[in-house]
Each structure stands twice: as structure tokens, then as C-alpha cells.
Amino acid sequence: MVRRNMPQTELSSGLSLERKIALARRKLQEAYDDRGYTDSTVLAASIKLDRLINRYQKKMLEHRVP
């Protein structure tokens, strides 16, 4: 797995980002369950989750083993 070569500080911040992603997923699901998929709150939650996932993927690519 890619993480074994990441410095500990990067690993720790990566785990924090994973927690943020998990929380954002829960909030998105709750908003969808309460309001449906066309509500602006759901869209905003989806955009937030997308941005977190993009940050996570960028971080993983930066630390990928050549």
C-alpha cells in the first residue's frame, strides 16, 4: 500500500482527511434522505465531499511510489 512510504505527519493528516470524508459522506446521505437529490443543501454537501475526495486523491498521488 502507498501509505507505508509516507512520513508520519503525512499519514496522520491523511487519516484526518479520511475522517473528514467519512463525515461529509454521512452528512450528504442525511441531507439526501431528508430533502431529496434536488435540494441546494444536498448539492452543497455533494460539492464539499467532492472537494475532500479530490484533496485526498491528490495527496495520495503526490506520495505514490514511482
N, CA, C and O atoms as a GROMACS GRO file, in nm:
protein
  264
    1MET      N    1   0.084  -0.118   0.000
    1MET     CA    2   0.000   0.000   0.000
    1MET      C    3   0.088   0.123   0.000
    1MET      O    4   0.199   0.120   0.053
    2VAL      N    5   0.041   0.230  -0.057
    2VAL     CA    6   0.116   0.352  -0.076
    2VAL      C    7   0.158   0.416   0.055
    2VAL      O    8   0.267   0.473   0.064
    3ARG      N    9   0.076   0.410   0.155
    3ARG     CA   10   0.099   0.483   0.279
    3ARG      C   11   0.227   0.444   0.353
    3ARG      O   12   0.280   0.525   0.428
    4ARG      N   13   0.276   0.325   0.334
    4ARG     CA   14   0.392   0.283   0.411
    4ARG      C   15   0.514   0.371   0.386
    4ARG      O   16   0.605   0.376   0.469
    5ASN      N   17   0.518   0.441   0.271
    5ASN     CA   18   0.631   0.526   0.239
    5ASN      C   19   0.610   0.672   0.274
    5ASN      O   20   0.698   0.755   0.250
    6MET      N   21   0.495   0.704   0.328
    6MET     CA   22   0.466   0.842   0.364
    6MET      C   23   0.522   0.872   0.503
    6MET      O   24   0.516   0.788   0.593
    7PRO      N   25   0.576   0.993   0.521
    7PRO     CA   26   0.620   1.032   0.655
    7PRO      C   27   0.502   1.031   0.752
    7PRO      O   28   0.386   1.046   0.711
    8GLN      N   29   0.530   1.014   0.879
    8GLN     CA   30   0.424   1.002   0.979
    8GLN      C   31   0.332   1.123   0.981
    8GLN      O   32   0.211   1.108   0.999
    9THR      N   33   0.385   1.243   0.963
    9THR     CA   34   0.299   1.361   0.963
    9THR      C   35   0.202   1.357   0.847
    9THR      O   36   0.086   1.396   0.862
   10GLU      N   37   0.246   1.309   0.731
   10GLU     CA   38   0.157   1.297   0.616
   10GLU      C   39   0.052   1.191   0.642
   10GLU      O   40  -0.065   1.209   0.606
   11LEU      N   41   0.091   1.081   0.702
   11LEU     CA   42  -0.002   0.974   0.732
   11LEU      C   43  -0.109   1.024   0.828
   11LEU      O   44  -0.228   0.997   0.808
   12SER      N   45  -0.069   1.094   0.929
   12SER     CA   46  -0.165   1.146   1.028
   12SER      C   47  -0.264   1.242   0.963
   12SER      O   48  -0.384   1.233   0.988
   13SER      N   49  -0.215   1.333   0.881
   13SER     CA   50  -0.305   1.428   0.817
   13SER      C   51  -0.393   1.356   0.715
   13SER      O   52  -0.507   1.397   0.694
   14GLY      N   53  -0.342   1.250   0.653
   14GLY     CA   54  -0.423   1.171   0.561
   14GLY      C   55  -0.537   1.104   0.633
   14GLY      O   56  -0.649   1.098   0.581
   15LEU      N   57  -0.512   1.053   0.752
   15LEU     CA   58  -0.618   0.990   0.828
   15LEU      C   59  -0.722   1.093   0.869
   15LEU      O   60  -0.842   1.064   0.871
   16SER      N   61  -0.678   1.211   0.903
   16SER     CA   62  -0.771   1.318   0.937
   16SER      C   63  -0.860   1.351   0.817
   16SER      O   64  -0.979   1.375   0.832
   17LEU      N   65  -0.801   1.353   0.701
   17LEU     CA   66  -0.877   1.379   0.580
   17LEU      C   67  -0.976   1.265   0.554
   17LEU      O   68  -1.088   1.289   0.508
   18GLU      N   69  -0.936   1.142   0.584
   18GLU     CA   70  -1.027   1.029   0.570
   18GLU      C   71  -1.147   1.045   0.663
   18GLU      O   72  -1.260   1.014   0.626
   19ARG      N   73  -1.122   1.091   0.783
   19ARG     CA   74  -1.234   1.114   0.876
   19ARG      C   75  -1.327   1.224   0.825
   19ARG      O   76  -1.449   1.213   0.837
   20LYS      N   77  -1.268   1.329   0.768
   20LYS     CA   78  -1.350   1.437   0.712
   20LYS      C   79  -1.436   1.385   0.597
   20LYS      O   80  -1.552   1.424   0.583
   21ILE      N   81  -1.379   1.298   0.516
   21ILE     CA   82  -1.454   1.240   0.405
   21ILE      C   83  -1.569   1.155   0.458
   21ILE      O   84  -1.681   1.165   0.408
   22ALA      N   85  -1.542   1.073   0.558
   22ALA     CA   86  -1.648   0.989   0.615
   22ALA      C   87  -1.760   1.074   0.672
   22ALA      O   88  -1.878   1.043   0.654
   23LEU      N   89  -1.726   1.181   0.742
   23LEU     CA   90  -1.826   1.271   0.798
   23LEU      C   91  -1.906   1.339   0.687
   23LEU      O   92  -2.029   1.350   0.695
   24ALA      N   93  -1.838   1.385   0.584
   24ALA     CA   94  -1.906   1.451   0.473
   24ALA      C   95  -2.000   1.354   0.401
   24ALA      O   96  -2.108   1.394   0.357
   25ARG      N   97  -1.960   1.228   0.390
   25ARG     CA   98  -2.048   1.128   0.329
   25ARG      C   99  -2.174   1.108   0.411
   25ARG      O  100  -2.284   1.098   0.356
   26ARG      N  101  -2.158   1.102   0.543
   26ARG     CA  102  -2.275   1.087   0.630
   26ARG      C  103  -2.368   1.207   0.618
   26ARG      O  104  -2.490   1.192   0.609
   27LYS      N  105  -2.310   1.327   0.618
   27LYS     CA  106  -2.392   1.448   0.606
   27LYS      C  107  -2.464   1.453   0.473
   27LYS      O  108  -2.581   1.493   0.466
   28LEU      N  109  -2.396   1.413   0.366
   28LEU     CA  110  -2.460   1.410   0.235
   28LEU      C  111  -2.577   1.311   0.235
   28LEU      O  112  -2.684   1.342   0.185
   29GLN      N  113  -2.556   1.194   0.291
   29GLN     CA  114  -2.662   1.093   0.294
   29GLN      C  115  -2.781   1.142   0.377
   29GLN      O  116  -2.896   1.122   0.337
   30GLU      N  117  -2.753   1.204   0.490
   30GLU     CA  118  -2.862   1.257   0.573
   30GLU      C  119  -2.940   1.366   0.500
   30GLU      O  120  -3.063   1.368   0.505
   31ALA      N  121  -2.868   1.455   0.433
   31ALA     CA  122  -2.934   1.562   0.359
   31ALA      C  123  -3.019   1.504   0.246
   31ALA      O  124  -3.131   1.548   0.222
   32TYR      N  125  -2.965   1.405   0.178
   32TYR     CA  126  -3.040   1.340   0.070
   32TYR      C  127  -3.165   1.271   0.124
   32TYR      O  128  -3.273   1.281   0.065
   33ASP      N  129  -3.150   1.201   0.235
   33ASP     CA  130  -3.265   1.131   0.294
   33ASP      C  131  -3.374   1.230   0.338
   33ASP      O  132  -3.492   1.201   0.324
   34ASP      N  133  -3.333   1.344   0.390
   34ASP     CA  134  -3.428   1.444   0.440
   34ASP      C  135  -3.490   1.529   0.329
   34ASP      O  136  -3.607   1.566   0.338
   35ARG      N  137  -3.413   1.560   0.225
   35ARG     CA  138  -3.455   1.663   0.129
   35ARG      C  139  -3.465   1.616  -0.016
   35ARG      O  140  -3.522   1.687  -0.098
   36GLY      N  141  -3.410   1.500  -0.048
   36GLY     CA  142  -3.411   1.456  -0.187
   36GLY      C  143  -3.288   1.508  -0.260
   36GLY      O  144  -3.208   1.583  -0.204
   37TYR      N  145  -3.274   1.468  -0.384
   37TYR     CA  146  -3.149   1.498  -0.454
   37TYR      C  147  -3.146   1.634  -0.522
   37TYR      O  148  -3.040   1.674  -0.569
   38THR      N  149  -3.256   1.706  -0.530
   38THR     CA  150  -3.256   1.835  -0.599
   38THR      C  151  -3.239   1.955  -0.506
   38THR      O  152  -3.231   2.068  -0.554
   39ASP      N  153  -3.234   1.933  -0.378
   39ASP     CA  154  -3.224   2.043  -0.282
   39ASP      C  155  -3.084   2.105  -0.283
   39ASP      O  156  -2.985   2.034  -0.303
   40SER      N  157  -3.076   2.235  -0.262
   40SER     CA  158  -2.947   2.305  -0.264
   40SER      C  159  -2.855   2.258  -0.151
   40SER      O  160  -2.733   2.261  -0.166
   41THR      N  161  -2.912   2.216  -0.039
   41THR     CA  162  -2.831   2.165   0.072
   41THR      C  163  -2.760   2.036   0.032
   41THR      O  164  -2.644   2.015   0.068
   42VAL      N  165  -2.829   1.953  -0.043
   42VAL     CA  166  -2.770   1.827  -0.090
   42VAL      C  167  -2.659   1.857  -0.191
   42VAL      O  168  -2.553   1.795  -0.186
   43LEU      N  169  -2.684   1.950  -0.279
   43LEU     CA  170  -2.582   1.989  -0.376
   43LEU      C  171  -2.458   2.043  -0.306
   43LEU      O  172  -2.346   2.006  -0.342
   44ALA      N  173  -2.476   2.128  -0.208
   44ALA     CA  174  -2.363   2.184  -0.134
   44ALA      C  175  -2.284   2.075  -0.061
   44ALA      O  176  -2.161   2.078  -0.060
   45ALA      N  177  -2.354   1.980  -0.002
   45ALA     CA  178  -2.288   1.869   0.066
   45ALA      C  179  -2.211   1.783  -0.033
   45ALA      O  180  -2.103   1.734  -0.002
   46SER      N  181  -2.267   1.763  -0.151
   46SER     CA  182  -2.201   1.685  -0.254
   46SER      C  183  -2.074   1.753  -0.303
   46SER      O  184  -1.972   1.688  -0.323
   47ILE      N  185  -2.081   1.883  -0.322
   47ILE     CA  186  -1.964   1.959  -0.366
   47ILE      C  187  -1.854   1.953  -0.260
   47ILE      O  188  -1.737   1.936  -0.294
   48LYS      N  189  -1.892   1.965  -0.134
   48LYS     CA  190  -1.793   1.958  -0.026
   48LYS      C  191  -1.725   1.821  -0.026
   48LYS      O  192  -1.602   1.812  -0.014
   49LEU      N  193  -1.804   1.715  -0.038
   49LEU     CA  194  -1.748   1.580  -0.041
   49LEU      C  195  -1.656   1.563  -0.162
   49LEU      O  196  -1.547   1.507  -0.149
   50ASP      N  197  -1.696   1.610  -0.278
   50ASP     CA  198  -1.612   1.601  -0.397
   50ASP      C  199  -1.477   1.668  -0.376
   50ASP      O  200  -1.374   1.614  -0.414
   51ARG      N  201  -1.479   1.785  -0.315
   51ARG     CA  202  -1.354   1.858  -0.292
   51ARG      C  203  -1.263   1.783  -0.195
   51ARG      O  204  -1.141   1.779  -0.215
   52LEU      N  205  -1.321   1.725  -0.091
   52LEU     CA  206  -1.240   1.647   0.003
   52LEU      C  207  -1.180   1.524  -0.065
   52LEU      O  208  -1.063   1.492  -0.044
   53ILE      N  209  -1.259   1.456  -0.146
   53ILE     CA  210  -1.208   1.339  -0.217
   53ILE      C  211  -1.098   1.380  -0.315
   53ILE      O  212  -0.998   1.309  -0.328
   54ASN      N  213  -1.115   1.491  -0.383
   54ASN     CA  214  -1.010   1.540  -0.474
   54ASN      C  215  -0.881   1.570  -0.399
   54ASN      O  216  -0.773   1.536  -0.446
   55ARG      N  217  -0.893   1.633  -0.282
   55ARG     CA  218  -0.774   1.660  -0.200
   55ARG      C  219  -0.705   1.531  -0.159
   55ARG      O  220  -0.582   1.520  -0.165
   56TYR      N  221  -0.785   1.433  -0.119
   56TYR     CA  222  -0.731   1.303  -0.077
   56TYR      C  223  -0.658   1.235  -0.194
   56TYR      O  224  -0.546   1.186  -0.177
   57GLN      N  225  -0.720   1.233  -0.310
   57GLN     CA  226  -0.658   1.169  -0.426
   57GLN      C  227  -0.529   1.240  -0.466
   57GLN      O  228  -0.430   1.175  -0.501
   58LYS      N  229  -0.530   1.372  -0.461
   58LYS     CA  230  -0.409   1.448  -0.494
   58LYS      C  231  -0.297   1.414  -0.396
   58LYS      O  232  -0.182   1.394  -0.436
   59LYS      N  233  -0.331   1.408  -0.268
   59LYS     CA  234  -0.231   1.375  -0.167
   59LYS      C  235  -0.174   1.235  -0.191
   59LYS      O  236  -0.053   1.214  -0.180
   60MET      N  237  -0.261   1.140  -0.222
   60MET     CA  238  -0.213   1.003  -0.247
   60MET      C  239  -0.125   0.995  -0.371
   60MET      O  240  -0.027   0.921  -0.372
   61LEU      N  241  -0.158   1.072  -0.476
   61LEU     CA  242  -0.075   1.072  -0.596
   61LEU      C  243   0.061   1.135  -0.570
   61LEU      O  244   0.161   1.091  -0.626
   62GLU      N  245   0.066   1.236  -0.486
   62GLU     CA  246   0.192   1.302  -0.454
   62GLU      C  247   0.287   1.209  -0.381
   62GLU      O  248   0.409   1.224  -0.391
   63HIS      N  249   0.234   1.113  -0.307
   63HIS     CA  250   0.315   1.023  -0.226
   63HIS      C  251   0.323   0.882  -0.283
   63HIS      O  252   0.364   0.787  -0.215
   64ARG      N  253   0.282   0.870  -0.408
   64ARG     CA  254   0.284   0.740  -0.473
   64ARG      C  255   0.427   0.695  -0.499
   64ARG      O  256   0.514   0.776  -0.528
   65VAL      N  257   0.448   0.566  -0.488
   65VAL     CA  258   0.580   0.509  -0.514
   65VAL      C  259   0.602   0.508  -0.664
   65VAL      O  260   0.517   0.460  -0.739
   66PRO      N  261   0.717   0.562  -0.712
   66PRO     CA  262   0.743   0.568  -0.858
   66PRO      C  263   0.755   0.429  -0.917
   66PRO      O  264   0.777   0.415  -1.038
   0.00000   0.00000   0.00000
